[in-house]
């Protein structure tokens, strides 16, 4: 389960990104973009994150995951489309010369902290 290692890296990235003047403010949400080709199972990642973040400033934070579809471009006819099946052949000209445009991402997009005036 590589989600455990990914959850650990997300925790490291998020905790090191919290400014010093906000380190005592609870983190409410971590927003991620995860491509469908990244082989990450969102529920498994959330489970691992919950376990690993227990004794960190991120305890109780929600992982908000936006799944990014696999989008490709044919290098022969230049058509762009979203792949729904593991078939990497141009749907127009049947060329196998395609380039993956999106779907491999694994990005921490933002970290949301509680309003300091209400904590």
N, C-alpha and C positions, 0 to 999 in steps of 0.2 A: 504494500500500500504506500505509494509514493506521496499520497496526500499528507501524510504525517510530516515529511520533510518540507513540503510546500507550506504547510501551516506554520512550521517553525520559522521559515524564511519570512513569511508575511508578518509574523510577530516581531521579528528582528527589524524589518523595514519600518513597520508602524511605530514601534517604541523609539527607534532612533530618529524618527521624523517629528516627534512631538517636541515643540519648542519648550525651552526651560521654564518659561513663565506659565505654561499650561500643563506641566507634568503632573500636577495634583488634580486636574480636571478629568473626570471619567470620559473615556472614549466610548461613543455610542454606536458608531458604525464605521466599517471599513468597506469601501466600494472597490470592487474588482471587475476587470474584464477578462474573461476566460474563453479562449477559442475552443470550438468543438473538436479540433484536432489535437488539443493539448493533452488529451487522455486523462483529464481531471474529472472526477465524479463529484459534482457540487455538494451533495449530501454528505459524502465521506469527508470532504474538505471541511465542511462546517463542524462535523463531529470531532475531527482531529483538532481543529482550532479551539473548540470549546474546552477540550481536555487540556491542551497545552497552555492556554491563556489564563487558566484559573488563578494563578498567583502572580499575575502581571498587571500592569495598568490597563490592559485590554480586557480584563475579566468582565464578562457580560456583554461585550460588544457584539453587534450583529455583523455577519459577513453578508454584504449585498453583492450578489454575483450576477453580472450581465453576461449571458452567453453569446459569443460572437459566432455567426455562421461561417461556413467555409465558402469563400468567394474566390473564383478563379477567372483568369483571362487566357483566351487562346492566343498563342503567339503567332499563329498563321492568319486567322481571320479577324482577330482583335475583339471578339465577342466576350462579354463579361456575364457570368451567371453564378448563382448560388447552387452548390452541390448538396443534394439531399441523400445521395447514396454514394458508396465508395467506388465511383466510376470516374476515372480521371481522363476522359476523352471528350473532346469538344462536342457539344450537343448539336452544333451547326455543321461543321466541316469534317468531324470525326478525327481530327488531328490529335495526337498524343502529346503535342508540344504545348503544354499549358503552364501557367505561372500562378501559384497560390498568392492571392492578394490579402486575404484575412482568414482567420480561423485557427491560428497558431499562438495567439496572444496569451499572456499570463501577466497581467499588469495590475499593480495597486494604483488605482486612479485617484482616490482621495480618502482622507480620514476625517471623520466628523466627531467633534468633541461636544460635550454638554455645554450649555450656556453658562459661563462662569458666574453670572449674576443670580442663577437659580440653584447653584450647588452649595 
